Amino acid sequence: MHYQPSEDRYSVMKYARCGHSGLHLPRISFGLWHNFGDDTTAEQSRRLVQHAFDQGITHFDLANNYGPPPGAAEERFGQFLRQDLLPWRDELIISTKAGYTMWPGPYGDWGSRKYLIASLNQSLKRMGLDYVDIFYHHRPDPDTPIQETMGALADIVRQGKALYVGISNYPDALAAQAITLLQQMGIPCLLHQMKYSMLQRTPEQGLLHTLQKKGVGSIAFSPLAGGLLSDRYLKGIPQDSRMAGNSPFLTEDRLSPELRQTLSELNGIAQQRGQTLAQMAQCWLLRDNLLTSILIGASKMTQIDAAVAALQGPAFTATERRKIEELLAGH
């Protein structure tokens, strides 16, 4: 049966203006970092994308190296577009990135003009698109002049290969420099994608203020700290968990006795709010409109439903804020 999206999808989701632009992003965006490579079935991945759109999630976030192998997520998403979503292309925000190793040799990594433009051309071909909505430089390049990298981003917009550009993983001072350079080139920086969660609060040390001051949107990846801020690790390390599977992104030494105690107490606050720990962690990131959106990953449709439902959660009371800050001190 041909896919038909839910007719009430826009009554479910909340949206926020991205910086000083005219673009609104869903408060919950869908990331294809995990569960969209050759290690998962295409039909499972396809159902997740369909379900996300049914919930009003219009923003799908990719990168050239997402898989495994690198490029697989874009290829698979391109299949889903052709099979299901192409009639609704103008309702979608599709983003991709370049900045990590993609192919051998000196032109397949980092931030040169050669690499960025070649990589985006490959990404467009994999997805079967004429343009993406957002193209990011995925990480700073210590060797390529930042003027060259930002100049390539600006030219990509002028060429019509991306409607907007953004940066990812840039520290505060370098982000400010990149944003200023793009402004001088007449191509504003739309969005900064950063690692941010209750357990990773570096963006609060200046970056979020810089982005707000300069009118740039913000979106967080790993909002659940790789799963630590879910209920998966409250009683230890499950055998089927990412941590038990020797993930380089989530190692066993991360789950100290002190952190387990903190997670348990945070979970208690979440339960009093009528939420899961994961839902509270997502709401906490979106408090005070500090962020435009958060990126979730999912292997089950119920995870998408829970994230969307979290948007209806209660505002944090002053007491809850104080208790959470006390618990997070030192983490």
C-alpha positions as CSV (number, residue, x, y, z in Angstrom):
1,M,0.0,0.0,0.0
2,H,1.3,3.4,-0.9
3,Y,2.3,5.5,2.1
4,Q,0.0,8.4,3.1
5,P,1.1,10.6,6.0
6,S,-1.1,11.3,8.9
7,E,-3.5,14.2,8.2
8,D,-3.1,15.6,11.7
9,R,0.7,15.5,11.8
10,Y,1.0,19.2,12.2
11,S,-1.3,19.2,15.2
12,V,1.1,17.0,17.1
13,M,4.4,18.8,16.8
14,K,5.6,22.1,18.2
15,Y,7.9,24.3,16.0
16,A,10.4,27.1,16.7
17,R,11.9,29.8,14.6
18,C,15.6,29.0,13.8
19,G,17.6,32.0,14.9
20,H,16.7,35.2,13.0
21,S,15.8,33.2,9.9
22,G,12.4,32.6,8.4
23,L,12.7,28.8,8.9
24,H,10.9,26.9,11.6
25,L,12.2,23.6,12.9
26,P,10.3,20.9,14.8
27,R,11.3,20.9,18.4
28,I,12.1,17.2,17.9
29,S,14.2,16.4,14.8
30,F,15.1,12.9,13.6
31,G,18.8,11.9,13.3
32,L,19.9,9.0,11.1
33,W,23.3,8.5,12.8
34,H,22.4,5.0,14.1
35,N,19.9,2.4,12.8
36,F,20.1,3.4,9.1
37,G,23.1,1.4,7.9
38,D,23.6,-2.1,6.6
39,D,23.4,-3.5,10.1
40,T,19.6,-2.9,10.3
41,T,16.8,-4.0,7.9
42,A,15.7,-1.4,5.4
43,E,12.0,-2.0,6.2
44,Q,12.6,-1.3,9.9
45,S,14.4,2.0,9.0
46,R,11.6,2.9,6.6
47,R,8.9,2.5,9.2
48,L,10.8,4.8,11.5
49,V,11.0,7.5,8.9
50,Q,7.4,7.2,8.1
51,H,6.3,7.3,11.7
52,A,8.5,10.3,12.5
53,F,6.8,12.3,9.6
54,D,3.4,11.1,10.9
55,Q,4.3,12.8,14.2
56,G,5.1,16.1,12.5
57,I,8.9,15.6,12.5
58,T,9.8,17.3,9.3
59,H,13.6,17.6,9.9
60,F,15.7,14.6,9.0
61,D,19.4,14.9,9.8
62,L,22.2,13.0,8.0
63,A,25.9,13.1,7.3
64,N,28.1,11.8,4.5
65,N,29.7,9.2,6.8
66,Y,26.6,7.9,8.6
67,G,26.1,4.1,8.1
68,P,27.8,1.7,8.3
69,P,29.4,1.8,5.8
70,P,29.8,5.5,5.2
71,G,27.1,6.7,2.8
72,A,24.7,4.0,3.6
73,A,22.3,6.2,5.6
74,E,22.0,8.7,2.7
75,E,21.5,5.9,0.2
76,R,18.8,4.3,2.4
77,F,17.1,7.7,3.0
78,G,17.1,8.3,-0.7
79,Q,15.2,5.1,-1.2
80,F,12.6,6.1,1.3
81,L,12.2,9.4,-0.4
82,R,11.5,7.8,-3.7
83,Q,9.3,5.1,-2.2
84,D,7.3,7.3,0.2
85,L,8.1,10.9,0.8
86,L,8.9,12.5,-2.6
87,P,5.3,14.0,-3.0
88,W,5.9,15.8,0.3
89,R,9.5,17.0,-0.4
90,D,8.6,20.6,0.2
91,E,7.4,19.7,3.7
92,L,10.8,18.3,4.6
93,I,14.0,19.8,6.0
94,I,16.8,17.5,4.9
95,S,20.3,18.2,6.2
96,T,23.6,16.5,5.7
97,K,27.2,17.2,6.6
98,A,30.9,16.8,5.6
99,G,33.9,17.0,7.8
100,Y,34.9,13.5,8.8
101,T,36.8,10.9,6.9
102,M,34.8,9.8,3.8
103,W,37.3,8.4,1.3
104,P,41.1,7.8,1.1
105,G,43.6,10.4,0.3
106,P,44.1,14.0,1.2
107,Y,40.7,15.2,-0.3
108,G,38.3,13.0,1.6
109,D,38.3,14.6,5.0
110,W,38.3,17.9,7.0
111,G,37.3,21.2,5.5
112,S,38.9,22.1,2.2
113,R,36.8,23.6,-0.6
114,K,37.7,20.5,-2.7
115,Y,36.3,18.1,-0.1
116,L,33.2,19.9,0.9
117,I,31.9,20.5,-2.6
118,A,32.8,17.0,-3.8
119,S,31.2,15.4,-0.7
120,L,28.0,17.3,-1.1
121,N,27.8,16.3,-4.8
122,Q,28.1,12.7,-3.7
123,S,25.5,13.1,-1.0
124,L,23.0,14.6,-3.4
125,K,23.6,11.7,-5.8
126,R,23.1,9.1,-3.0
127,M,19.8,10.7,-1.9
128,G,18.6,11.5,-5.4
129,L,18.2,15.2,-4.6
130,D,18.9,18.4,-6.4
131,Y,19.5,20.2,-3.2
132,V,19.5,19.8,0.6
133,D,17.9,22.2,2.9
134,I,20.8,22.5,5.3
135,F,24.5,21.6,4.7
136,Y,26.9,21.7,7.6
137,H,30.6,21.7,8.0
138,H,30.8,18.8,10.5
139,R,33.9,19.8,12.5
140,P,36.5,22.5,12.5
141,D,39.7,21.9,10.4
142,P,42.8,23.0,12.2
143,D,44.8,23.2,8.9
144,T,42.4,24.7,6.3
145,P,41.9,28.5,6.6
146,I,38.4,29.1,8.0
147,Q,37.9,31.6,5.2
148,E,38.2,28.8,2.6
149,T,35.8,26.6,4.5
150,M,33.2,29.3,5.0
151,G,33.7,30.5,1.4
152,A,32.9,27.0,0.2
153,L,29.7,26.9,2.3
154,A,28.6,30.3,0.9
155,D,29.2,29.2,-2.7
156,I,27.2,26.0,-2.1
157,V,24.2,28.1,-1.3
158,R,24.8,30.4,-4.3
159,Q,25.0,27.3,-6.5
160,G,21.6,26.2,-5.3
161,K,22.9,22.9,-3.8
162,A,21.8,23.9,-0.3
163,L,19.2,26.4,0.9
164,Y,21.0,27.1,4.2
165,V,24.4,26.3,5.8
166,G,25.5,25.6,9.3
167,I,28.4,24.5,11.4
168,S,28.8,21.6,13.9
169,N,31.1,20.9,16.8
170,Y,32.6,24.4,16.6
171,P,33.8,25.8,20.0
172,D,32.5,29.3,21.0
173,A,35.2,31.6,19.7
174,L,35.6,29.7,16.4
175,A,31.9,29.6,15.9
176,A,31.7,33.3,16.3
177,Q,34.4,33.8,13.7
178,A,32.7,31.4,11.2
179,I,29.4,33.1,11.7
180,T,30.9,36.6,11.1
181,L,32.7,35.4,8.0
182,L,29.5,34.0,6.5
183,Q,27.6,37.2,7.3
184,Q,30.3,39.2,5.5
185,M,29.8,36.9,2.5
186,G,26.1,37.6,2.5
187,I,25.2,34.0,3.5
188,P,24.0,33.9,7.1
189,C,24.8,30.8,9.2
190,L,21.5,29.2,10.0
191,L,22.3,26.7,12.7
192,H,24.9,25.3,15.0
193,Q,24.7,21.6,15.8
194,M,26.4,20.7,19.1
195,K,26.7,17.9,21.6
196,Y,24.6,18.9,24.6
197,S,22.8,17.1,27.3
198,M,22.3,17.1,31.1
199,L,25.7,15.4,31.3
200,Q,27.5,17.5,28.7
201,R,26.9,21.2,29.4
202,T,29.8,22.8,27.6
203,P,27.6,24.9,25.3
204,E,26.3,26.8,28.3
205,Q,29.8,28.2,28.9
206,G,29.4,30.7,26.1
207,L,28.4,29.1,22.9
208,L,24.6,29.3,23.4
209,H,24.9,33.0,24.3
210,T,27.0,33.7,21.2
211,L,24.4,32.0,19.0
212,Q,21.5,33.9,20.5
213,K,23.4,37.2,20.2
214,K,24.2,36.5,16.6
215,G,20.7,35.2,15.7
216,V,21.9,31.7,14.9
217,G,19.7,28.6,15.7
218,S,20.9,25.7,17.8
219,I,20.3,22.0,17.7
220,A,21.6,19.4,20.1
221,F,22.8,15.9,19.3
222,S,23.1,13.1,21.9
223,P,20.5,14.7,24.1
224,L,20.4,11.5,26.1
225,A,24.2,11.2,26.4
226,G,24.3,8.1,24.3
227,G,21.5,6.5,26.3
228,L,22.7,7.2,29.8
229,L,19.8,9.5,30.4
230,S,17.3,6.8,29.6
231,D,16.1,4.1,31.9
232,R,18.4,1.6,30.3
233,Y,21.3,1.9,32.8
234,L,19.5,2.6,36.1
235,K,20.1,-0.9,37.3
236,G,23.4,-1.7,35.6
237,I,24.5,-2.5,32.1
238,P,22.0,-4.6,30.1
239,Q,23.5,-7.3,27.9
240,D,21.8,-6.0,24.8
241,S,22.9,-2.4,25.4
242,R,25.2,-0.2,23.4
243,M,27.6,-0.1,26.4
244,A,27.8,-3.9,26.6
245,G,28.4,-4.0,22.9
246,N,31.8,-2.3,23.2
247,S,30.6,0.9,21.6
248,P,33.5,3.5,21.3
249,F,30.9,6.2,22.1
250,L,29.7,4.7,25.4
251,T,32.2,2.7,27.5
252,E,31.6,0.9,30.8
253,D,33.9,3.2,32.8
254,R,31.5,6.1,32.1
255,L,28.8,4.5,34.4
256,S,30.5,5.2,37.7
257,P,28.7,4.4,41.0
258,E,28.3,8.2,41.5
259,L,26.7,8.7,38.1
260,R,24.3,5.8,38.7
261,Q,23.2,7.4,42.0
262,T,22.7,10.7,40.2
263,L,20.7,9.1,37.4
264,S,18.5,7.3,40.0
265,E,17.7,10.6,41.7
266,L,17.0,12.4,38.4
267,N,14.7,9.5,37.6
268,G,12.9,10.1,40.8
269,I,12.2,13.7,39.8
270,A,11.1,12.6,36.4
271,Q,8.6,10.2,37.9
272,Q,7.2,12.9,40.1
273,R,6.7,15.0,36.9
274,G,4.9,12.1,35.2
275,Q,7.7,11.5,32.8
276,T,10.5,9.0,32.0
277,L,14.1,10.1,32.6
278,A,14.6,10.4,28.9
279,Q,11.5,12.7,28.5
280,M,12.7,14.9,31.3
281,A,16.2,15.1,29.9
282,Q,14.7,16.3,26.5
283,C,12.4,18.9,28.2
284,W,15.3,20.1,30.2
285,L,17.3,20.9,27.0
286,L,14.3,22.8,25.6
287,R,13.8,24.9,28.8
288,D,13.7,28.6,28.4
289,N,14.0,28.2,24.6
290,L,17.7,27.8,24.8
291,L,17.6,25.5,21.8
292,T,15.7,25.5,18.6
293,S,15.5,21.7,18.4
294,I,16.9,18.4,19.7
295,L,18.0,15.5,17.6
296,I,16.7,12.1,18.6
297,G,17.7,8.7,17.3
298,A,15.3,5.7,17.5
299,S,15.2,2.0,16.9
300,K,11.6,1.7,17.8
301,M,8.5,3.8,17.0
302,T,7.6,3.9,20.7
303,Q,10.8,5.9,21.3
304,I,9.6,8.5,18.7
305,D,6.2,8.7,20.4
306,A,7.7,9.2,23.8
307,A,10.0,12.0,22.6
308,V,7.1,13.8,21.0
309,A,4.9,13.3,24.0
310,A,7.6,14.9,26.2
311,L,6.8,18.2,24.5
312,Q,3.5,18.3,26.4
313,G,5.3,17.9,29.8
314,P,4.9,20.5,32.5
315,A,7.3,23.4,32.9
316,F,10.0,23.0,35.4
317,T,9.3,24.5,38.8
318,A,11.9,26.5,40.7
319,T,12.3,23.6,43.1
320,E,12.8,21.1,40.3
321,R,15.4,23.3,38.7
322,R,17.3,23.7,41.9
323,K,17.3,20.0,42.6
324,I,18.4,19.1,39.1
325,E,21.2,21.7,39.2
326,E,22.5,20.3,42.5
327,L,22.4,16.8,41.1
328,L,24.2,17.7,37.9
329,A,27.0,19.7,39.7
330,G,30.2,17.9,39.0
331,H,28.9,15.9,36.0
